[in-house]
């Protein structure tokens, strides 16, 4: 008979374990024995898995205090906002306020507009001559971010949005994002100023972003709301244009 697994050098055992799917490591392999538990709870195994799957860089190596969480957060990273660019009309957006002629979805670049910096974005939402707002609530547990992770690790919550005016009309834009508890109490909030785009602007797309960190335990939901209007009160859709909204959980 060959040598038993526990007699293998630790470095060799780590390489063997690194070939096993991450979920199986945590849910099954970690229960085999104290040695495996210690290796799976340690940094070396997860550093190797991150390297094997191209998840590391100088910045991540400096900042990742818990490599297991870093691995899972990196693998799960995605935009948690559904229908961010209007491809499904207003689906997934709630608490919609349709001032003036209401929200409309248009194709890029639109009249008196500019192309978006990314070729993957084809549409945008546009507001009217009175305030138009819409919101979306992200359920973090439903998206796979468990309570202990949110309460203890408190990964960064990165919020981004893109807005633009049309070059022949002025408009206003606002963004408000809240971190909510189980009972929807507000635990942290970011609210932009009311951004005014003048008439005869360059119609370029502008990104706005905010990162929540060290926000304390209890966060279960993210409420994202944005909106705007035109400042000339022209009938139709001459207000601010928004697209490519995102909420991501970052390691």
N, C-alpha and C positions, 0 to 999 in steps of 0.2 A: 504493500500500500504506500501511496505517496505521502508527503508531509501534510499534516493537518493545517487548516487555514490559519489557526491561531499561532502557528509556529513561523508563519511567513514574516519577513521584515515589514515593519509598519509602512514604509514607503511603497512596498509592493502591494500591500493590502489596500492602501488608499487608491492606488491606480485601478485595482480591480473594482472597488466600490464606486469609483468615479464613472464606470461604464454602465452603472445601473440607473434607471430613470429616477429623477429626484423625488417624486412622490413616493415611490417604493422604498427609497432610502429612509425617508422620515417615518412612514407608516408601518413598515415591516422590518427592514434591516436593523433599524435602531433598537429593536426589541430583542435581537438575537443574543447579545451578551454585553457586558460592561465595556469591553474593548471596542466593539463596533459602535456602541452608543457614544463613547468618548470621541471616536474618530468622526462620526457623523455630526456631532455637536461642535467639532473644532473647525478652525479656519482652513487648514491645509486642503481638505477634501473639496471644499466649495471654491477655493481659489483655483484648484485644478479644473473643476467642472466649468468655471467661468472662462478660463483660458482656452479650454477645448472647444467651447461654443462661441468664442469671440466676444465675450461680454466684458472684457477688461480693458482698461486704459490707465494711463498715469493718474488721471483725476479720480477714477473709481477706486483704484488701489489705495489712494490716500484717504478717501472718505468713507469706505465701506467698513464700519466697525463690526457689523455682523454679516459675514459673507453668505450665510444661508439665506437671510432675508434679502440681501442684495441680489442673489441669484434668482430667487422667486419673483422679486419685483421687476427685475430686468426682463425675465421671460414673459411676464404678464403685461408689460407696458403696452398700453393702447389708449386711443382716445375714447373716453367714457361718454362723451356727448354723442347722442344718436342724431342722424340726419343733420350734420353741421353745415351743409352747403345747399340745402333746399332741394336735393334730388328727390325727396319724397314729400314735396309740398310742405305743409306745416306739421306733418306727422311727428310725434314724440315731443312736440313743444306744447306746453300747457300754459294756463293763466295768460292767454293771448289777449292783448289790448289792441284793438283795431281802430285807432283814431283816424280821422279823415276818411280816405278811401281804403284804409287797412293795409296789411302786409301784402306784398306781391313778390313772386320769385321770377327773376329774369336771368337770361343767358349772358355770360361774360363776352365782351367787355361792357355791353350796354351802351345806350346813347350817352355821348359826352363822357365816356368812362375809359378806364385803362385795363389792360389784361392783368390777371392776378399773377404774382411771382411764381406760383407753382402751376405746371401744366395739368396737374391732377384735379384742380378745382375748375368747375365749368359753370356754376351758377352762384347766385347770391340772393339774399333777402333784401328788399328795399322798403323803406317807410314812406309815409304820406305827409299831409300838411298839418296833422295833429299827432300827438304822441302815440307811437306804436311800440309796444313792449311784448316780449315773450320770454318764457322761463322754462327751464328743464331741471328736474331734481334727479341726481345720481344717487342710487342706493349702493353704498360701498360694499356691504356684505353680499348683496346679490351679485356684485361683480367679482367676488372672490377675495375681498380684502377683510380678513377675519378680525374680530374685536381685539384680541391680544396684540396683533400687529399694529393696529391703529392706535391703541392706547399706550403701548410700550415703545415700539420703534418710532412711531409717529413719522412715517415717510413723508417726503415733501409732496404737497399737492400743488401742481403747476397749472395755472389757468391762462389761456390765451384766447384772443379774439382779433379779428381783422375788420377794419372799417374804412370806408372811402365815401367821398361825395362825388357828385357829377360836376363837371367843370363849369356848368352854367347856372348852378344854384347853390346857395348856402344851406347848411344843415347842422343839427345838433346830434351828439352821440353820448350815451351813458352805458356803463357796465357796473353791475353789482353782483358779487359772489359771496355767499354765506356758507359757513360750515355749521351743520346742524347736529344736535344730539338725537337720541332715540325719540324723545318727545318733541323734536323740532325746535328746541331752544337754540338761540344763536350763540355759538361758542367762539366764533371769529368771523370777521367780515372785511371784505375789501370793496370799496366804492370809489370808482373813478370820479374825477371832476366832470362837470358837463363840458364836453369838448365841442367847441364851435368851429366849424369849417366855413370859411367865408365864400361868398359868391366869387366866381372867377378863380377857383383853386386849380391845382394841377391834376386832380382826380386820382392821385396815386394812392395805393393801398397802404395802410399803416397798421402795424401789429401793436397790440397792447397786451401786457402780461403781468402776472403777479404770482409769487410763490408763497404758499403758506408753509411754515415750519414751526416746530416747538409750540404747537397750538393746544397742547394738553390732551388728556384722555376724554373719551366720550363721543368723538366725531363718528357719525354713522351716515350722514348724507351731505352732499354738496348741492347747493341751489345756485344755479347760474341764470342770471337775467340780464338782458341787454335791450336797447331800443333807441329810438330817436325820432326826429321829424325834420321837415325842411323849414327854413326860416323865412321863406317868401310866401308861404301859404298858397302855393299854386295847386290847383286841383290835379290829382293824379299821383305820381310816384317820383317826387323830386327830392326826397329826404335821404338820410344816410343809408348806405349799403353795408351789409354785414355778411360775413361768411367764414368758413373754416374755424369755427369755434372749437375749443378743446379743453378738456380737463384730463390730466394724466397724473398717475401716482408714480413718483420717481424714487429710486433708491438713494 
